[in-house]
Amino acid sequence: MHEHDQNIWKGLVAGLAGGLIASWTMNQFQAAWTRLAEGSEKSHGAQSMQPSYGSQGNQTEDVNDQDDATVETAKVISEKVFGHELRESEKEPAGAAVHYTFGTVTGGLYGALAEVSPQVTTGAGLPFGAAFWLIADEVSVPLLGLSKGPTEYPVSTHVYALASHLVYGVTAEFSRRALRQVL
């Protein structure tokens, strides 16, 4: 194995750990934001955390029983891969598993890419977080029918989502960088 190949693997490992740490930090940031927003117009989160809507823009579930995109993704995986319909008590942990898995894997890809193209780490992870927000929350989640389109949410939702992903990006970069120094 060439040294360059080993560096990519080390970057991948550092990025996976950084992505996991960043996913946790993002959750903590969102919880703090929500606590601060209580009492005023409550922010309900990023589009990926909004109730799901079908591809025609119709709500896919009863108004009182809407799940966010991570739970919707977990439901699809559970049904298609395992042949199991999630019970109500399984939805929240399954959604968290999707969130952490996606954040960890994305961090891993970022870490490997940082070894090949170090300029992706420019800006202390802020551009990475912004790109992650744009690609995941603003484009992919709505295209997959897991949320309404971006124009159907107030600006405050987009600000919350972008801020959350900037926290993710900075945390992923600093964690990746610290871990990469010891690998």
N, C-alpha and C positions, 0 to 999 in steps of 0.2 A: 504494500500500500504506500502510495506517495505521501510526502509530508502535507501537500495541499489537500489531499483527500482526508487525511487525519484532521486537518484544521476545519474542514467542512463538518465532520462528525462532531468535533468539539464545539463548534458554533451551534450546531443543531441541539446538542445536549444543553448548552448554556441558554439557548433560546427557549427550549421547552420549559426549563426551570423558570426563566424570566417571564414567560407567558403565563405560567401558573401563578406566580407571585403577582403579576400585573392583573390577572383576572380577579384575584382575591382583593387586591387594592381597589380595583374599579368598583367591586361590590360595596366595599366600605365607604368609598366616596359617594356612591349612589344612595346608600342608606343615610349618610350624613346630610346630603342634599335634600332628601325627602323629609327628614326630621326638621330641617330649617324651613322647608316650604310649607309644612303643616301650619294651619292657621290662616295662611293666605291661599291663593289659588294653588291647589296641590299639583305638583308636577307628577305625571304618571309615567315618565320615563321615555327612553329611547323608543324608536319605532319597533325595534326588536323586542321591546318589552310591552308593546301595545297589543290590544286584542287583535286576533287574527281576522282577516277578511278574505273571502274567496276571490278568485281571479276577476270576477265581474264586479268587485267592489261591494258585494253583499256580505253582511256579517255571516260567518260560518256557524255561529252558535248563538243561542239565546243570549240576550244582553247581559243577564246576570251570570252567565257561565262562559265567559270569554277567556281564553288563555293567551299568554304572550307567545311570541315567536319561538322562544326556546322550548316551551312546553309543547307547542304544536309540532316542532321538529322531533321532540322526544316521542310524542304520540305516533308520528309516522314511522319512526325507526322501530318502536316497540311493536307496532302492528305489522309492518312489512318484513322486518327481520326476524322477530321472535314470535309472531302470531299472537301477541298478547295486547289486549286493550288496557291502557293504563286506568287504574282506579283513581278516584279523586285524591286519595292519600299518597299516591305515587307521583302525581303530577309535579309538585314543587321540587322534590329531590331529583326527578328525572330532568326537569328543566335546568336545574343547577348543574347537573352532570353535562348536559349539552353545552352550557355556557363555559364551564371550566375546560371541557375538552376542546372546544373551538378556540378559546383563548390560548390554551397551551400549545395546540398544533400551530396556530398562527404565529405564536412566539418562536416556535421551533423553526418554522420556515424563514422567519425574519433573521434568526441567529445564523442559519446556514447561508442565507443571502449576504449577510454582513461579512462573512468570510470571503466570498467571491467578489463582492462589490461594496467595499467599506463606506462608500459615500452614502449608502442608505441610512447610516447611523448619524448623519449630519443633523444638527438641530436637536440633539439630546432626545430623540424619539418622538418629538412633536409632529414632524411630517408623517412618520409611520402611523401614529395614532389618528391623524387627520385622514390619511388614506384608508385606514382600516374602517373608520366611521363612514366615509363616503362609499366605499365599495360594499361593505356589509350592510349597514343600517339604511343608507339612502338609496342604494340600487338593488342589491341582491334580495334583501328581505321582502321589499314590495314586489319585485319581479316574481318571486316564488309564491306570492299570494299569502305571505305570512303576516302582512300588515297592509294598511291602506297606503296609498301613494304619498310621497313626501309633501305635496301641496295640501294634503288633507289634515296636517298637524300644525298647531300653532308654532310660531318661531321659538317660543320657550322650550318646546319639546326638542327642537333641533339643537338649541344651545346646550341643554342638559346632555343630550346624546354626544355632541361634539366634545364637551368638557369631560365627560366620562371616558371617551376614547383617547383624549389627550393625556389624561391621568394614566390610562393603560399604556400608551406609547412611551411616556417618560419612564414609568416604572419598569416596563419590559426592557428598555434600553439600559438603564442603570443596573438592573439586576443581571442582564446578559453580560454587560461589560465587566461587572465585578466577578461573576462566575467564570467568565472566559479568562480572566487574569490568573486564576488558580488551576485551570485545566491545561 
